[in-house]
Amino acid sequence: MAKGGQTEPSAPGSPGSDAVRAAWARKDAGDVAGARKDAERILAGSPSLEDRERAEDLLRATATPRALYGYALLGAVILAVLLGLALTRYS
């Protein structure tokens, strides 16, 4: 059974070719990197309009949120400040 907001890849009538459904199945199984590679491979060829849309949807669904980079930068800055404070205190 598909989780909320997901199309079950093996459901009858699910859109896309077998390659697109296989890529979505890899994503649903937890292999996000492999699913992204499959989607990029599909887009590199000459896919049908439906396959192109489904592959682009897969790439959007597996993209890293931009806010995550901001939090990582904030964590690195806080770590650097704390390290600097510790070095000045114990030097």
N, C-alpha and C positions, 0 to 999 in steps of 0.2 A: 504494500500500500504506500502511496506517495505521501510525503510529509506536506504540511501546509504550504501552499504556493508552488508546489512542484508538480510537473507532469510526469506521470509514470511512464518510463521509456518503453516498456513492453506492452503498454495498453493498446488494444486495437484502435486504429484510427488516430494514433498520436502522430503529429506532423513530422515531416522530415524523412530523409533517407535512413538507411541502416547505419551509415557512418555517424550521422548526427545523433541518432538514438543511442548508439554505442558510446559516444562522447558524453551524453547526458547521464548514461548509466554509470560511467566511470566517476563522474562528479558525485552522483548520489551514493556511490560506494565509498567515497572518501578520497579518491585519487584526483585531486584538483589540478595538480601540475600536469598529469597525463591528459586530463580532459581539456585543459587549455591548449596543449600541444595538438591534440586531435582537432580542436576547433580552428586553430591557426592553419593546420594542414588542409582542412576543408576550404577555408577562405582563400588559400593560396591557389587552389584549383579554380575551375570555373563552375561553381555550384549554382543550383537553381535559386530563384529568388527566395523560396521558402527555406531552403537549406542555409542560405546566407543569413537570413533573419534569425534562425534558430542558433546558428554558430555565434553570431554577434551577441545574442541574448546570453549565451553561455559564457562568453568572455566578460560581459558586463556583470553577470552574477558571481563570477569568481575573481573579480578585481579586488585588490587590496584597498580598503577605504582610506581616503586621504587623511582623515583625522588620526589614524593610527600613526602616521609619520610625525604628526605634531606631538603626540604623546611620547613617542620615542625620543624626539628632540628635547622635549621638556625633561624627561628622565635623565638624559645625558647631561644636560646643563646642571640639573640639581646634583647629580653625582660629581661633576667637576667642581662645583662650588663646595660641596662637603669635603671632597678630597683636598682642595686648596685650603680650607679652614683647618683641617687636620694637620696638614703639612706646616702651616704657619704656627699652629699651637704647639706642636711637638718638635719643632726645629731648634 
